[in-house]
Amino acid sequence: MVYEVSHDDAFRWLNAQPENSFHACLTDPPYGINEFTPKEIEKLRKGSGGVWRLPPAIGGNKRAPLPRFTVLSDEQRNHVREFFREFGRALYPTLVPGGHAFVAGTPMLQYLVQDGMASAGFEVRGAIIRAYRGFRGGDRPKLAEKEFADVCVTPRGCYEPWMIFRRPISEKTVAANLRRWGAGGLRRISESQPFFDLIESARTPKEEKRIADHPTLKPQKLLRALAFALLPTGEGNVVEPFAGSGSTLAACEAIGVNSSGVELDQENYSRIAQNVEALSQLYPAWTDELLGNQAAFRDLFDGTGG
Ligand SMILES: C[S@@+](CC[C@H](N)C(=O)[O-])C[C@H]1O[C@@H](n2cnc3c(N)ncnc32)[C@H](O)[C@@H]1O
């Protein structure tokens, strides 16, 4: 399969793409706030503070840092909404009518992303819930943990939403749109089962993290299943404007789908080719099952993780 990757700004790059270039978008964006600005990335790489939560080493294993979103001001929240309005506007014309976008998010910011994308013209079509247990922390009232020993400030996060958007179809029916554009629906698990909006997904396996050093690396099995679902006829190409380590491009490569990616950070960009090569070669048997619409999908939906 073919993938291409550009070292560029996603907005500039999308605005330069011809209309109707892609059948789908599978993306894990930054939150338009500041977690991927050079200043914050420098703090992350140094391991000192900033918007990144840097948990202490536990049992000798350093945990992966995560951005904290509870510290956002009103202005930053508006910035998220605007960021996704701009993103939606740039993406919209590049997708064929009926093309879907799956956008990774976080529960607390989901409404802002949906609002921004909707104002750019996308239909909001719910979310796929990736059920997994990320990092737990900060759930007790600060400096009053003993006084309010029975209180948690937020529930323990057990899911990550992948919001579903669709560029409206241009034809009268989904069937006509599928015929014309190869888009408008999602791929079924099997003839008798549609795609589900709940996926059990373990944390990104260590083996994948050893290959691709990125703070928000997503697991291959999840990305492959999502990329597979995004192309209803099994044909077309996928865009990931915030490529990071290249994991989405690797997932597309593994399932035989053409893809295009963009990454702004030079260090991440320079590692993408080697990451795609190594990540795409993992789990060949599982991937064969996925492409055969059978057991691999059941793994993801029956709680055994992926
Ligand atoms: C959440 S990460 C994606 C991680 C990816 N899913 C993975 O598994 O490796 C978002 C990425 O977008 C990049 N980025 C941020 N702003 C960008 C922009 N304007 N254009 C292109 N890439 C950008 C960041 O450098 C970061 O690597």
The ligand as an ORCA input file, in Angstrom:
! r2SCAN-3c Opt
* xyz 0 1
  C      -2.092     13.594     19.915
  S      -0.700     13.576     18.901
  C      -0.955     12.250     17.774
  C      -0.375     10.949     18.271
  C      -0.652      9.757     17.367
  N      -2.030      9.342     17.424
  C       0.195      8.563     17.696
  O      -0.322      7.488     18.021
  O       1.415      8.712     17.620
  C      -0.907     15.005     17.939
  C       0.269     15.330     17.031
  O      -0.059     16.485     16.252
  C       1.121     17.245     16.031
  N       0.672     18.608     15.701
  C       0.293     19.595     16.549
  N      -0.105     20.675     15.870
  C       0.016     20.369     14.545
  C      -0.254     21.062     13.339
  N      -0.722     22.296     13.359
  N      -0.025     20.425     12.169
  C       0.438     19.147     12.141
  N       0.744     18.442     13.257
  C       0.528     19.045     14.441
  C       1.886     17.128     17.329
  O       3.270     17.350     17.120
  C       1.565     15.680     17.752
  O       2.578     14.787     17.350
*
